[in-house]
Amino acid sequence: MLDANPVLKEMYAADDGNCEVLYLKDATATFYSFTSAPKTVKF
């Protein structure tokens, strides 16, 4: 992420204790709206 966005290197470092990497496997997200039906995304 820091290599892809150099401006972030001014605020963060990979070893500063403020960064965390998450890996999601077999996840499902459902997005709800008041104006349309729910949309489910699986990845």
C-alpha positions as a Markdown table, in Angstrom:
| # | Residue | x | y | z |
|---|---|---|---|---|
| 1 | Met | 0.0 | 0.0 | 0.0 |
| 2 | Leu | 2.8 | 2.4 | 0.9 |
| 3 | Asp | 4.6 | 1.6 | -2.3 |
| 4 | Ala | 1.5 | 2.2 | -4.4 |
| 5 | Asn | 0.7 | 5.5 | -2.6 |
| 6 | Pro | 4.0 | 7.4 | -1.8 |
| 7 | Val | 2.2 | 10.3 | -0.1 |
| 8 | Leu | 1.2 | 7.9 | 2.7 |
| 9 | Lys | 4.9 | 7.3 | 3.5 |
| 10 | Glu | 5.0 | 10.8 | 4.9 |
| 11 | Met | 2.4 | 9.8 | 7.6 |
| 12 | Tyr | 3.0 | 6.0 | 8.0 |
| 13 | Ala | 5.7 | 3.4 | 8.1 |
| 14 | Ala | 5.2 | -0.4 | 7.7 |
| 15 | Asp | 6.9 | -1.0 | 11.1 |
| 16 | Asp | 5.4 | 1.9 | 13.1 |
| 17 | Gly | 2.8 | -0.2 | 14.9 |
| 18 | Asn | -0.1 | 1.7 | 13.4 |
| 19 | Cys | -0.5 | -0.5 | 10.3 |
| 20 | Glu | -2.3 | -3.8 | 10.1 |
| 21 | Val | -2.9 | -6.1 | 7.1 |
| 22 | Leu | -6.0 | -8.1 | 6.9 |
| 23 | Tyr | -6.6 | -11.1 | 4.6 |
| 24 | Leu | -10.2 | -12.1 | 4.0 |
| 25 | Lys | -11.0 | -15.5 | 2.6 |
| 26 | Asp | -14.5 | -16.8 | 1.7 |
| 27 | Ala | -16.1 | -13.6 | 2.9 |
| 28 | Thr | -19.6 | -12.3 | 2.2 |
| 29 | Ala | -20.7 | -8.7 | 2.4 |
| 30 | Thr | -24.3 | -7.6 | 2.2 |
| 31 | Phe | -25.1 | -3.9 | 1.4 |
| 32 | Tyr | -28.5 | -2.6 | 2.5 |
| 33 | Ser | -30.3 | 0.5 | 1.2 |
| 34 | Phe | -33.6 | 2.1 | 2.0 |
| 35 | Thr | -34.2 | 2.6 | -1.7 |
| 36 | Ser | -33.3 | -0.7 | -3.2 |
| 37 | Ala | -32.9 | -4.4 | -2.5 |
| 38 | Pro | -29.9 | -5.7 | -0.6 |
| 39 | Lys | -26.9 | -6.6 | -2.7 |
| 40 | Thr | -24.6 | -9.4 | -1.6 |
| 41 | Val | -21.0 | -9.8 | -2.7 |
| 42 | Lys | -19.0 | -12.9 | -2.1 |
| 43 | Phe | -15.2 | -12.9 | -2.4 |
